Amino acid sequence: MNTKLLGIVLIILGVVAFAYQGITYTTQEKVLDIGPLKATVEKEKTIPLPPLVGGAALIGGIVLLLMGTRNS
């Protein structure tokens, strides 16, 4: 993969990580299962993304982008 392209992708991922601060997803859990009677509940869970991850991706993307332009 081209280093410039990888650098741009990392910069975009770093900005998105700063903007959202986490990944949220929904799961369904069974709370009642008696014969034909079934009940589920939806729960939202979040995986936090520390700002350090976004910063590392952003800095890594900038470094790769600069290395790609230096080699050209």
PyMOL Python script that loads the backbone (N, CA, C, O; Angstrom):
from pymol import cmd

cmd.read_pdbstr("""\
ATOM      1  N   MET A   1       0.853  -1.178   0.000  1.00  0.00           N
ATOM      2  CA  MET A   1       0.000   0.000   0.000  1.00  0.00           C
ATOM      3  C   MET A   1       0.895   1.235   0.000  1.00  0.00           C
ATOM      4  O   MET A   1       1.932   1.258   0.663  1.00  0.00           O
ATOM      5  N   ASN A   2       0.502   2.228  -0.721  1.00  0.00           N
ATOM      6  CA  ASN A   2       1.227   3.462  -0.838  1.00  0.00           C
ATOM      7  C   ASN A   2       1.271   4.179   0.513  1.00  0.00           C
ATOM      8  O   ASN A   2       0.264   4.231   1.219  1.00  0.00           O
ATOM      9  N   THR A   3       2.438   4.735   0.877  1.00  0.00           N
ATOM     10  CA  THR A   3       2.565   5.384   2.188  1.00  0.00           C
ATOM     11  C   THR A   3       1.715   6.652   2.275  1.00  0.00           C
ATOM     12  O   THR A   3       1.215   6.985   3.350  1.00  0.00           O
ATOM     13  N   LYS A   4       1.548   7.353   1.171  1.00  0.00           N
ATOM     14  CA  LYS A   4       0.700   8.554   1.196  1.00  0.00           C
ATOM     15  C   LYS A   4      -0.751   8.185   1.491  1.00  0.00           C
ATOM     16  O   LYS A   4      -1.416   8.843   2.291  1.00  0.00           O
ATOM     17  N   LEU A   5      -1.234   7.132   0.843  1.00  0.00           N
ATOM     18  CA  LEU A   5      -2.610   6.690   1.045  1.00  0.00           C
ATOM     19  C   LEU A   5      -2.823   6.208   2.480  1.00  0.00           C
ATOM     20  O   LEU A   5      -3.829   6.534   3.110  1.00  0.00           O
ATOM     21  N   LEU A   6      -1.870   5.432   2.988  1.00  0.00           N
ATOM     22  CA  LEU A   6      -1.957   4.955   4.365  1.00  0.00           C
ATOM     23  C   LEU A   6      -1.912   6.129   5.350  1.00  0.00           C
ATOM     24  O   LEU A   6      -2.611   6.113   6.364  1.00  0.00           O
ATOM     25  N   GLY A   7      -1.103   7.134   5.060  1.00  0.00           N
ATOM     26  CA  GLY A   7      -1.039   8.321   5.909  1.00  0.00           C
ATOM     27  C   GLY A   7      -2.360   9.075   5.938  1.00  0.00           C
ATOM     28  O   GLY A   7      -2.796   9.524   6.998  1.00  0.00           O
ATOM     29  N   ILE A   8      -2.998   9.218   4.787  1.00  0.00           N
ATOM     30  CA  ILE A   8      -4.288   9.910   4.715  1.00  0.00           C
ATOM     31  C   ILE A   8      -5.353   9.132   5.476  1.00  0.00           C
ATOM     32  O   ILE A   8      -6.172   9.722   6.181  1.00  0.00           O
ATOM     33  N   VAL A   9      -5.345   7.804   5.337  1.00  0.00           N
ATOM     34  CA  VAL A   9      -6.316   6.970   6.065  1.00  0.00           C
ATOM     35  C   VAL A   9      -6.113   7.109   7.570  1.00  0.00           C
ATOM     36  O   VAL A   9      -7.088   7.235   8.310  1.00  0.00           O
ATOM     37  N   LEU A  10      -4.868   7.088   8.035  1.00  0.00           N
ATOM     38  CA  LEU A  10      -4.607   7.243   9.467  1.00  0.00           C
ATOM     39  C   LEU A  10      -5.017   8.620   9.982  1.00  0.00           C
ATOM     40  O   LEU A  10      -5.513   8.734  11.103  1.00  0.00           O
ATOM     41  N   ILE A  11      -4.821   9.650   9.193  1.00  0.00           N
ATOM     42  CA  ILE A  11      -5.242  10.998   9.598  1.00  0.00           C
ATOM     43  C   ILE A  11      -6.759  11.039   9.738  1.00  0.00           C
ATOM     44  O   ILE A  11      -7.274  11.591  10.710  1.00  0.00           O
ATOM     45  N   ILE A  12      -7.473  10.469   8.791  1.00  0.00           N
ATOM     46  CA  ILE A  12      -8.941  10.452   8.861  1.00  0.00           C
ATOM     47  C   ILE A  12      -9.404   9.661  10.078  1.00  0.00           C
ATOM     48  O   ILE A  12     -10.310  10.098  10.788  1.00  0.00           O
ATOM     49  N   LEU A  13      -8.791   8.497  10.329  1.00  0.00           N
ATOM     50  CA  LEU A  13      -9.161   7.695  11.500  1.00  0.00           C
ATOM     51  C   LEU A  13      -8.854   8.442  12.801  1.00  0.00           C
ATOM     52  O   LEU A  13      -9.622   8.344  13.758  1.00  0.00           O
ATOM     53  N   GLY A  14      -7.763   9.173  12.851  1.00  0.00           N
ATOM     54  CA  GLY A  14      -7.425   9.946  14.042  1.00  0.00           C
ATOM     55  C   GLY A  14      -8.440  11.042  14.314  1.00  0.00           C
ATOM     56  O   GLY A  14      -8.829  11.256  15.462  1.00  0.00           O
ATOM     57  N   VAL A  15      -8.875  11.740  13.268  1.00  0.00           N
ATOM     58  CA  VAL A  15      -9.886  12.796  13.432  1.00  0.00           C
ATOM     59  C   VAL A  15     -11.218  12.196  13.880  1.00  0.00           C
ATOM     60  O   VAL A  15     -11.893  12.760  14.742  1.00  0.00           O
ATOM     61  N   VAL A  16     -11.599  11.060  13.304  1.00  0.00           N
ATOM     62  CA  VAL A  16     -12.849  10.400  13.699  1.00  0.00           C
ATOM     63  C   VAL A  16     -12.775   9.932  15.148  1.00  0.00           C
ATOM     64  O   VAL A  16     -13.759  10.042  15.880  1.00  0.00           O
ATOM     65  N   ALA A  17     -11.621   9.410  15.574  1.00  0.00           N
ATOM     66  CA  ALA A  17     -11.464   8.961  16.960  1.00  0.00           C
ATOM     67  C   ALA A  17     -11.587  10.130  17.927  1.00  0.00           C
ATOM     68  O   ALA A  17     -12.154   9.977  19.009  1.00  0.00           O
ATOM     69  N   PHE A  18     -11.064  11.298  17.555  1.00  0.00           N
ATOM     70  CA  PHE A  18     -11.219  12.487  18.402  1.00  0.00           C
ATOM     71  C   PHE A  18     -12.669  12.946  18.447  1.00  0.00           C
ATOM     72  O   PHE A  18     -13.146  13.387  19.493  1.00  0.00           O
ATOM     73  N   ALA A  19     -13.369  12.849  17.335  1.00  0.00           N
ATOM     74  CA  ALA A  19     -14.742  13.356  17.262  1.00  0.00           C
ATOM     75  C   ALA A  19     -15.726  12.486  18.038  1.00  0.00           C
ATOM     76  O   ALA A  19     -16.602  13.013  18.724  1.00  0.00           O
ATOM     77  N   TYR A  20     -15.596  11.168  17.941  1.00  0.00           N
ATOM     78  CA  TYR A  20     -16.605  10.287  18.532  1.00  0.00           C
ATOM     79  C   TYR A  20     -16.260   9.793  19.932  1.00  0.00           C
ATOM     80  O   TYR A  20     -17.169   9.456  20.691  1.00  0.00           O
ATOM     81  N   GLN A  21     -14.994   9.738  20.300  1.00  0.00           N
ATOM     82  CA  GLN A  21     -14.551   9.319  21.636  1.00  0.00           C
ATOM     83  C   GLN A  21     -15.012   7.922  22.027  1.00  0.00           C
ATOM     84  O   GLN A  21     -14.900   7.569  23.201  1.00  0.00           O
ATOM     85  N   GLY A  22     -15.515   7.119  21.120  1.00  0.00           N
ATOM     86  CA  GLY A  22     -15.918   5.762  21.456  1.00  0.00           C
ATOM     87  C   GLY A  22     -16.789   5.136  20.384  1.00  0.00           C
ATOM     88  O   GLY A  22     -17.311   5.819  19.503  1.00  0.00           O
ATOM     89  N   ILE A  23     -16.936   3.825  20.478  1.00  0.00           N
ATOM     90  CA  ILE A  23     -17.762   3.066  19.537  1.00  0.00           C
ATOM     91  C   ILE A  23     -18.949   2.517  20.318  1.00  0.00           C
ATOM     92  O   ILE A  23     -18.768   1.824  21.319  1.00  0.00           O
ATOM     93  N   THR A  24     -20.156   2.822  19.868  1.00  0.00           N
ATOM     94  CA  THR A  24     -21.370   2.368  20.546  1.00  0.00           C
ATOM     95  C   THR A  24     -22.039   1.285  19.703  1.00  0.00           C
ATOM     96  O   THR A  24     -22.154   1.405  18.483  1.00  0.00           O
ATOM     97  N   TYR A  25     -22.477   0.223  20.385  1.00  0.00           N
ATOM     98  CA  TYR A  25     -23.193  -0.840  19.702  1.00  0.00           C
ATOM     99  C   TYR A  25     -24.326  -1.333  20.595  1.00  0.00           C
ATOM    100  O   TYR A  25     -24.324  -1.095  21.803  1.00  0.00           O
ATOM    101  N   THR A  26     -25.295  -2.021  19.991  1.00  0.00           N
ATOM    102  CA  THR A  26     -26.481  -2.502  20.706  1.00  0.00           C
ATOM    103  C   THR A  26     -26.502  -4.027  20.713  1.00  0.00           C
ATOM    104  O   THR A  26     -26.242  -4.669  19.696  1.00  0.00           O
ATOM    105  N   THR A  27     -26.818  -4.593  21.877  1.00  0.00           N
ATOM    106  CA  THR A  27     -26.961  -6.042  21.988  1.00  0.00           C
ATOM    107  C   THR A  27     -28.359  -6.366  22.487  1.00  0.00           C
ATOM    108  O   THR A  27     -28.995  -5.551  23.154  1.00  0.00           O
ATOM    109  N   GLN A  28     -28.830  -7.554  22.161  1.00  0.00           N
ATOM    110  CA  GLN A  28     -30.127  -8.020  22.650  1.00  0.00           C
ATOM    111  C   GLN A  28     -29.888  -9.155  23.635  1.00  0.00           C
ATOM    112  O   GLN A  28     -29.144 -10.095  23.357  1.00  0.00           O
ATOM    113  N   GLU A  29     -30.535  -9.047  24.793  1.00  0.00           N
ATOM    114  CA  GLU A  29     -30.409 -10.080  25.811  1.00  0.00           C
ATOM    115  C   GLU A  29     -31.779 -10.648  26.141  1.00  0.00           C
ATOM    116  O   GLU A  29     -32.761  -9.913  26.247  1.00  0.00           O
ATOM    117  N   LYS A  30     -31.833 -11.964  26.301  1.00  0.00           N
ATOM    118  CA  LYS A  30     -33.080 -12.620  26.672  1.00  0.00           C
ATOM    119  C   LYS A  30     -33.324 -12.420  28.163  1.00  0.00           C
ATOM    120  O   LYS A  30     -32.452 -12.711  28.982  1.00  0.00           O
ATOM    121  N   VAL A  31     -34.502 -11.926  28.515  1.00  0.00           N
ATOM    122  CA  VAL A  31     -34.828 -11.755  29.927  1.00  0.00           C
ATOM    123  C   VAL A  31     -35.918 -12.722  30.366  1.00  0.00           C
ATOM    124  O   VAL A  31     -36.068 -12.995  31.557  1.00  0.00           O
ATOM    125  N   LEU A  32     -36.688 -13.248  29.395  1.00  0.00           N
ATOM    126  CA  LEU A  32     -37.767 -14.162  29.737  1.00  0.00           C
ATOM    127  C   LEU A  32     -37.963 -15.139  28.584  1.00  0.00           C
ATOM    128  O   LEU A  32     -38.077 -14.737  27.427  1.00  0.00           O
ATOM    129  N   ASP A  33     -38.000 -16.428  28.916  1.00  0.00           N
ATOM    130  CA  ASP A  33     -38.203 -17.456  27.893  1.00  0.00           C
ATOM    131  C   ASP A  33     -39.003 -18.601  28.527  1.00  0.00           C
ATOM    132  O   ASP A  33     -38.441 -19.586  29.006  1.00  0.00           O
ATOM    133  N   ILE A  34     -40.324 -18.440  28.514  1.00  0.00           N
ATOM    134  CA  ILE A  34     -41.217 -19.451  29.087  1.00  0.00           C
ATOM    135  C   ILE A  34     -42.158 -19.911  27.977  1.00  0.00           C
ATOM    136  O   ILE A  34     -43.123 -19.223  27.645  1.00  0.00           O
ATOM    137  N   GLY A  35     -41.871 -21.070  27.412  1.00  0.00           N
ATOM    138  CA  GLY A  35     -42.709 -21.618  26.336  1.00  0.00           C
ATOM    139  C   GLY A  35     -42.809 -20.645  25.172  1.00  0.00           C
ATOM    140  O   GLY A  35     -41.790 -20.213  24.633  1.00  0.00           O
ATOM    141  N   PRO A  36     -44.041 -20.294  24.776  1.00  0.00           N
ATOM    142  CA  PRO A  36     -44.208 -19.382  23.642  1.00  0.00           C
ATOM    143  C   PRO A  36     -43.952 -17.909  24.020  1.00  0.00           C
ATOM    144  O   PRO A  36     -43.883 -17.049  23.142  1.00  0.00           O
ATOM    145  N   LEU A  37     -43.814 -17.627  25.302  1.00  0.00           N
ATOM    146  CA  LEU A  37     -43.603 -16.252  25.768  1.00  0.00           C
ATOM    147  C   LEU A  37     -42.113 -15.959  25.850  1.00  0.00           C
ATOM    148  O   LEU A  37     -41.385 -16.579  26.625  1.00  0.00           O
ATOM    149  N   LYS A  38     -41.671 -15.004  25.038  1.00  0.00           N
ATOM    150  CA  LYS A  38     -40.255 -14.633  25.008  1.00  0.00           C
ATOM    151  C   LYS A  38     -40.142 -13.119  25.087  1.00  0.00           C
ATOM    152  O   LYS A  38     -40.909 -12.395  24.452  1.00  0.00           O
ATOM    153  N   ALA A  39     -39.189 -12.650  25.864  1.00  0.00           N
ATOM    154  CA  ALA A  39     -38.955 -11.210  25.986  1.00  0.00           C
ATOM    155  C   ALA A  39     -37.457 -10.939  25.916  1.00  0.00           C
ATOM    156  O   ALA A  39     -36.651 -11.646  26.521  1.00  0.00           O
ATOM    157  N   THR A  40     -37.108  -9.914  25.174  1.00  0.00           N
ATOM    158  CA  THR A  40     -35.707  -9.501  25.077  1.00  0.00           C
ATOM    159  C   THR A  40     -35.612  -8.023  25.406  1.00  0.00           C
ATOM    160  O   THR A  40     -36.594  -7.285  25.334  1.00  0.00           O
ATOM    161  N   VAL A  41     -34.427  -7.616  25.764  1.00  0.00           N
ATOM    162  CA  VAL A  41     -34.172  -6.208  26.039  1.00  0.00           C
ATOM    163  C   VAL A  41     -32.922  -5.798  25.256  1.00  0.00           C
ATOM    164  O   VAL A  41     -31.964  -6.565  25.154  1.00  0.00           O
ATOM    165  N   GLU A  42     -32.944  -4.594  24.712  1.00  0.00           N
ATOM    166  CA  GLU A  42     -31.800  -4.075  23.975  1.00  0.00           C
ATOM    167  C   GLU A  42     -30.975  -3.205  24.909  1.00  0.00           C
ATOM    168  O   GLU A  42     -31.505  -2.329  25.593  1.00  0.00           O
ATOM    169  N   LYS A  43     -29.677  -3.455  24.930  1.00  0.00           N
ATOM    170  CA  LYS A  43     -28.768  -2.679  25.767  1.00  0.00           C
ATOM    171  C   LYS A  43     -27.703  -2.048  24.890  1.00  0.00           C
ATOM    172  O   LYS A  43     -27.133  -2.702  24.016  1.00  0.00           O
ATOM    173  N   GLU A  44     -27.441  -0.772  25.132  1.00  0.00           N
ATOM    174  CA  GLU A  44     -26.374  -0.076  24.419  1.00  0.00           C
ATOM    175  C   GLU A  44     -25.098  -0.192  25.219  1.00  0.00           C
ATOM    176  O   GLU A  44     -25.079   0.045  26.427  1.00  0.00           O
ATOM    177  N   LYS A  45     -24.042  -0.557  24.541  1.00  0.00           N
ATOM    178  CA  LYS A  45     -22.733  -0.655  25.173  1.00  0.00           C
ATOM    179  C   LYS A  45     -21.763   0.214  24.398  1.00  0.00           C
ATOM    180  O   LYS A  45     -21.902   0.386  23.187  1.00  0.00           O
ATOM    181  N   THR A  46     -20.783   0.761  25.096  1.00  0.00           N
ATOM    182  CA  THR A  46     -19.818   1.659  24.474  1.00  0.00           C
ATOM    183  C   THR A  46     -18.400   1.177  24.762  1.00  0.00           C
ATOM    184  O   THR A  46     -18.064   0.838  25.897  1.00  0.00           O
ATOM    185  N   ILE A  47     -17.585   1.152  23.730  1.00  0.00           N
ATOM    186  CA  ILE A  47     -16.162   0.886  23.873  1.00  0.00           C
ATOM    187  C   ILE A  47     -15.467   2.244  23.794  1.00  0.00           C
ATOM    188  O   ILE A  47     -15.444   2.856  22.726  1.00  0.00           O
ATOM    189  N   PRO A  48     -14.905   2.724  24.891  1.00  0.00           N
ATOM    190  CA  PRO A  48     -14.287   4.052  24.867  1.00  0.00           C
ATOM    191  C   PRO A  48     -12.974   4.047  24.088  1.00  0.00           C
ATOM    192  O   PRO A  48     -12.191   3.100  24.169  1.00  0.00           O
ATOM    193  N   LEU A  49     -12.749   5.112  23.337  1.00  0.00           N
ATOM    194  CA  LEU A  49     -11.480   5.307  22.634  1.00  0.00           C
ATOM    195  C   LEU A  49     -10.768   6.485  23.300  1.00  0.00           C
ATOM    196  O   LEU A  49     -11.239   7.618  23.207  1.00  0.00           O
ATOM    197  N   PRO A  50      -9.650   6.234  23.967  1.00  0.00           N
ATOM    198  CA  PRO A  50      -8.948   7.335  24.606  1.00  0.00           C
ATOM    199  C   PRO A  50      -8.379   8.301  23.569  1.00  0.00           C
ATOM    200  O   PRO A  50      -8.061   7.896  22.451  1.00  0.00           O
ATOM    201  N   PRO A  51      -8.252   9.554  23.931  1.00  0.00           N
ATOM    202  CA  PRO A  51      -7.682  10.529  22.992  1.00  0.00           C
ATOM    203  C   PRO A  51      -6.272  10.167  22.543  1.00  0.00           C
ATOM    204  O   PRO A  51      -5.819  10.606  21.487  1.00  0.00           O
ATOM    205  N   LEU A  52      -5.585   9.370  23.345  1.00  0.00           N
ATOM    206  CA  LEU A  52      -4.235   8.945  22.982  1.00  0.00           C
ATOM    207  C   LEU A  52      -4.234   8.128  21.693  1.00  0.00           C
ATOM    208  O   LEU A  52      -3.308   8.240  20.889  1.00  0.00           O
ATOM    209  N   VAL A  53      -5.265   7.305  21.490  1.00  0.00           N
ATOM    210  CA  VAL A  53      -5.373   6.496  20.270  1.00  0.00           C
ATOM    211  C   VAL A  53      -5.561   7.404  19.053  1.00  0.00           C
ATOM    212  O   VAL A  53      -4.914   7.214  18.022  1.00  0.00           O
ATOM    213  N   GLY A  54      -6.452   8.391  19.181  1.00  0.00           N
ATOM    214  CA  GLY A  54      -6.671   9.331  18.074  1.00  0.00           C
ATOM    215  C   GLY A  54      -5.427  10.141  17.772  1.00  0.00           C
ATOM    216  O   GLY A  54      -5.094  10.373  16.609  1.00  0.00           O
ATOM    217  N   GLY A  55      -4.738  10.571  18.823  1.00  0.00           N
ATOM    218  CA  GLY A  55      -3.510  11.343  18.625  1.00  0.00           C
ATOM    219  C   GLY A  55      -2.416  10.525  17.975  1.00  0.00           C
ATOM    220  O   GLY A  55      -1.697  11.021  17.108  1.00  0.00           O
ATOM    221  N   ALA A  56      -2.285   9.271  18.388  1.00  0.00           N
ATOM    222  CA  ALA A  56      -1.263   8.402  17.796  1.00  0.00           C
ATOM    223  C   ALA A  56      -1.546   8.154  16.316  1.00  0.00           C
ATOM    224  O   ALA A  56      -0.627   8.170  15.497  1.00  0.00           O
ATOM    225  N   ALA A  57      -2.806   7.927  15.972  1.00  0.00           N
ATOM    226  CA  ALA A  57      -3.172   7.712  14.564  1.00  0.00           C
ATOM    227  C   ALA A  57      -2.924   8.982  13.745  1.00  0.00           C
ATOM    228  O   ALA A  57      -2.438   8.920  12.615  1.00  0.00           O
ATOM    229  N   LEU A  58      -3.263  10.124  14.325  1.00  0.00           N
ATOM    230  CA  LEU A  58      -3.070  11.399  13.627  1.00  0.00           C
ATOM    231  C   LEU A  58      -1.585  11.676  13.391  1.00  0.00           C
ATOM    232  O   LEU A  58      -1.188  12.043  12.285  1.00  0.00           O
ATOM    233  N   ILE A  59      -0.772  11.502  14.422  1.00  0.00           N
ATOM    234  CA  ILE A  59       0.668  11.743  14.290  1.00  0.00           C
ATOM    235  C   ILE A  59       1.299  10.729  13.334  1.00  0.00           C
ATOM    236  O   ILE A  59       2.137  11.091  12.508  1.00  0.00           O
ATOM    237  N   GLY A  60       0.900   9.472  13.445  1.00  0.00           N
ATOM    238  CA  GLY A  60       1.428   8.454  12.534  1.00  0.00           C
ATOM    239  C   GLY A  60       1.069   8.744  11.090  1.00  0.00           C
ATOM    240  O   GLY A  60       1.884   8.548  10.190  1.00  0.00           O
ATOM    241  N   GLY A  61      -0.160   9.215  10.868  1.00  0.00           N
ATOM    242  CA  GLY A  61      -0.579   9.566   9.511  1.00  0.00           C
ATOM    243  C   GLY A  61       0.208  10.736   8.949  1.00  0.00           C
ATOM    244  O   GLY A  61       0.577  10.732   7.775  1.00  0.00           O
ATOM    245  N   ILE A  62       0.466  11.734   9.780  1.00  0.00           N
ATOM    246  CA  ILE A  62       1.240  12.898   9.328  1.00  0.00           C
ATOM    247  C   ILE A  62       2.671  12.477   8.987  1.00  0.00           C
ATOM    248  O   ILE A  62       3.229  12.905   7.977  1.00  0.00           O
ATOM    249  N   VAL A  63       3.258  11.629   9.845  1.00  0.00           N
ATOM    250  CA  VAL A  63       4.624  11.164   9.585  1.00  0.00           C
ATOM    251  C   VAL A  63       4.680  10.371   8.280  1.00  0.00           C
ATOM    252  O   VAL A  63       5.579  10.584   7.467  1.00  0.00           O
ATOM    253  N   LEU A  64       3.726   9.457   8.074  1.00  0.00           N
ATOM    254  CA  LEU A  64       3.716   8.675   6.829  1.00  0.00           C
ATOM    255  C   LEU A  64       3.498   9.563   5.604  1.00  0.00           C
ATOM    256  O   LEU A  64       4.097   9.343   4.551  1.00  0.00           O
ATOM    257  N   LEU A  65       2.643  10.557   5.753  1.00  0.00           N
ATOM    258  CA  LEU A  65       2.390  11.469   4.637  1.00  0.00           C
ATOM    259  C   LEU A  65       3.650  12.264   4.291  1.00  0.00           C
ATOM    260  O   LEU A  65       3.968  12.454   3.117  1.00  0.00           O
ATOM    261  N   LEU A  66       4.361  12.723   5.313  1.00  0.00           N
ATOM    262  CA  LEU A  66       5.604  13.468   5.067  1.00  0.00           C
ATOM    263  C   LEU A  66       6.690  12.564   4.495  1.00  0.00           C
ATOM    264  O   LEU A  66       7.462  12.999   3.641  1.00  0.00           O
ATOM    265  N   MET A  67       6.764  11.328   4.944  1.00  0.00           N
ATOM    266  CA  MET A  67       7.747  10.386   4.393  1.00  0.00           C
ATOM    267  C   MET A  67       7.445  10.060   2.944  1.00  0.00           C
ATOM    268  O   MET A  67       8.361   9.880   2.141  1.00  0.00           O
ATOM    269  N   GLY A  68       6.153   9.982   2.601  1.00  0.00           N
ATOM    270  CA  GLY A  68       5.766   9.705   1.227  1.00  0.00           C
ATOM    271  C   GLY A  68       6.108  10.846   0.278  1.00  0.00           C
ATOM    272  O   GLY A  68       6.488  10.611  -0.869  1.00  0.00           O
ATOM    273  N   THR A  69       5.973  12.077   0.753  1.00  0.00           N
ATOM    274  CA  THR A  69       6.308  13.215  -0.107  1.00  0.00           C
ATOM    275  C   THR A  69       7.821  13.411  -0.194  1.00  0.00           C
ATOM    276  O   THR A  69       8.320  13.918  -1.198  1.00  0.00           O
ATOM    277  N   ARG A  70       8.549  13.018   0.842  1.00  0.00           N
ATOM    278  CA  ARG A  70      10.001  13.156   0.836  1.00  0.00           C
ATOM    279  C   ARG A  70      10.635  12.161  -0.148  1.00  0.00           C
ATOM    280  O   ARG A  70      11.628  12.480  -0.802  1.00  0.00           O
ATOM    281  N   ASN A  71      10.061  10.962  -0.248  1.00  0.00           N
ATOM    282  CA  ASN A  71      10.600   9.941  -1.153  1.00  0.00           C
ATOM    283  C   ASN A  71      10.273  10.233  -2.618  1.00  0.00           C
ATOM    284  O   ASN A  71      10.967   9.738  -3.507  1.00  0.00           O
ATOM    285  N   SER A  72       9.250  11.011  -2.884  1.00  0.00           N
ATOM    286  CA  SER A  72       8.864  11.285  -4.273  1.00  0.00           C
ATOM    287  C   SER A  72       9.756  12.291  -4.927  1.00  0.00           C
ATOM    288  O   SER A  72       9.558  12.625  -6.095  1.00  0.00           O
TER     289      SER A  72
END
""", "prot")
cmd.dss("prot")
cmd.show_as("cartoon", "prot")
cmd.util.cbc("prot")
cmd.orient("prot")
